[in-house]
Amino acid sequence: EVQLVESGGGLVQAGGSLRLSCVASAISLDDYVIGWFRQPPGEKYRGIICTDSDGNSYSADAVKGRFTISSDYAKNTVYLQMNNLEFGDTAVYYCAVVKLLLKDFYCSASGIRGTWDYFGRGTQVTVSS
């Protein structure tokens, strides 16, 4: 059974930093496009950042320059480094993966699209002003 388990969320003051981790099991991340989605209170979830082993990547304008996605394939783990956090970053954060079958489709400079295969259960990030 494929599982994605996020950790690292919590309460932080505006301007602070957090690093989220997502450990995958039953899959090899280097075969997948990896991304982070978030769902602010009362809103739909949306993709904010992604990357794949072909070098494609995307960052939403709201997080560009502040958030960085990385992966450690040896540990089968994805990270989201979040710096200079803002009140508007308050949300549940989910890591997600989709099989790398269509190059440039799920993650490209144009954005995040398509139906992704697996999501974690999420981790809450709360930024206090």
N, C-alpha and C positions, 0 to 999 in steps of 0.2 A: 504494500500500500504506500502510495506516494504521500509524503508529509512535508510541509514547510512550517517551521516553527520559528516565529519571531520572538525577539527579546530586546531589552534595552530601552524601552519606553519609560516615561515617567513625567514628573513635574519639573519644569525648568523655568528660570526667569528669562524674560526677553533679553536677547543678546547672548544668551548662553549656547551651549553645544550639547548634542547627544549623538551617540553612534548606535544605530540599530543593527542587529544581526539577524540573519535568517539561515537556519540550518536545514538543508534538504536531505531527505532519505529516500531510498529506492529509485533514485534517478542520478544521472551524472550531469551536473550543471553545465559542463562544457558542450553538451548537446542541445542546450536550451537558450532561448532569449530570456533574460532576467530583467525584472522591473520592480518598481515600488509604486503602489497606488495609495491614495489616502481618501478618507471620508470625513470631512468636517461635520460638526453637529448640524443636523437638519438638511444636509446636502447629499447628493449622490457621490459615489466614489469616482475618482478619476486617476488616470495614470500621471505620474509626475516625472519619472526618470527611468531610463532603461538603457541596456547595453547588450551586446552579444559578442561571441567569439570572433566574428568577422570584422569587428571594429565599429559597427554601427552604434550610434548612441543618440540620446535625446534628453533634454532637460526642459521642463516647462518654464515659461518666463517667470512664474512666481517663485521658482527655486533656483534659477540659473545663477551661478556664481556663489551660491551658499551651500547647496547640497551636492554630494559626490557619491556615485555608486561605484562599488568595486566588488571583486569576487576573489575568493581563494579556492581554486578548484581542488587543491589537495585536501582541504577541509570541507569541501562541498558547501561552502558558506558564502552568502551574499551580505554585503554591508551597505548601510546608508549613513554617511557622515553628514550631519546637519549642523551647520554653523550659523551664527548670527540669527538665532531663531526669533521669529516674530509671533505676535499674538495670533495672527491669521494662519499660522502653521498648526494650530491645535486641531487634532484629528486622530482617528484610528488609522494606523499605517499597516498596510498589507504588502508582503512580498508576493510575487507571482512569477510564474514561468510558463513558457509556451515552447513547444518543440521547434527547433530551428529547421524548418522545412522550406519556407518561402523567404528568400533573402530580401532584406529591405522592406518587408511588409509590416511586421508587428512592431518594429522599432527602427525609426529612421529619423532623419533631420526634420521630417514633416510632422512627426509625433508618434504617439502610441495608438495602435488600432488593432482591430480583430478581437476574436474571442480567445482569451488565454486559458491554458489547460488547467493550471492549479494555482490556488491561492492559500496563503496561511490564514490563521484565525485572527491575526491582527494584534497590534500592540498600541496602547493609548499613549499619545504624546500631548501633554498639556503645557502651554506656554502662558505664564502669568505676566501681565503687563506691569 
